[in-house]
Amino acid sequence: MAPISTPATLLKRARRVAVLTGAGISAESGIPTFRDALSGYWARFRAEDLATPEAFERDPELVWRWYRERRHRLRDAEPNPGHRALVTLSDKVPQLTLITQNVDGLHARAGSTGVVELHGNLTRVRCFDAGHLAPEFPDTEAVPRCARCGSLLRPDVVWFGELLPQAALHRALEAARRADVFLSVGTSNLVEPAASLRWIAAERGAAVLVINPTMDGQRRGPGVHHLAGPASRILPELLSEAWPTD
Ligand code: NAD
């Protein structure tokens, strides 16, 4: 009889691992998920009304203020054991591609390199008209302007209705197609095309490990293992089980 494959043994045997993270992995670093972020004054708005090019054109001051507040919160946040476990994992497996929907830059701050940022990064700004990247994020109340062309600066994130950075998407799709194990961490898997990555991997025979306190609203399927709990606990536990002598 073939031995039972546990998530830890699947991970230990894997040659190529793809990891997709979402807002949940940063929740324990004190960064609210999208909808949780809309508290207090912001409760009057919908995320979709603040994170679109149309919203910025309509009221750039309002959108700038929202992102400036989120960026201030980020300065006090630190990577947590979930982010750090993924750095360790990249040393354990022959090939790991870390894909994130997060814009908080915490994976890089934890020490991960080559992170595929599908939705941009909140710590960068570029201009609205021409996409010129600015060297730093101006911490001003008024919306700053591009030093090169004078157009308004906006956060370098992907808003609703915008295209994903094509090079990042290509790398993510390649990693999903080639993975033996696909880890989905802290994402509700509602936002496309990121949500499809795990099924692309599964169709090619990869085992899918979902790390999330809940599977609410998520499709299950053959080869999908749910590891229920917070990423900051489950990821280090999974690594200790796979490589117990380290
Ligand atoms: P989401 O808010 O839709 O879902 C978060 C998921 O994390 C949920 O399934 C929830 O059950 C799970 N979760 C909550 N706490 C967790 C924990 N401790 N450990 C593991 N899982 C936990 O987030 P999403 O799927 O990333 O999609 C939302 C969009 O919002 C993304 O496009 C992202 O760019 C953006 N966003 C990013 C950040 C960030 O950069 N930190 C924050 C908010 C929103």
Residues whose N, C-alpha, C, O or C-beta is under 5 A from the ligand:
A	BS01	NAD	G22 A23 G24 I25 S26 A27 E28 I31 P32 T33 F34 Q101 N102 V103 D104 H119 G186 T187 S188 N189 V191 I211 N212 P213 T214 G229 P230 A231
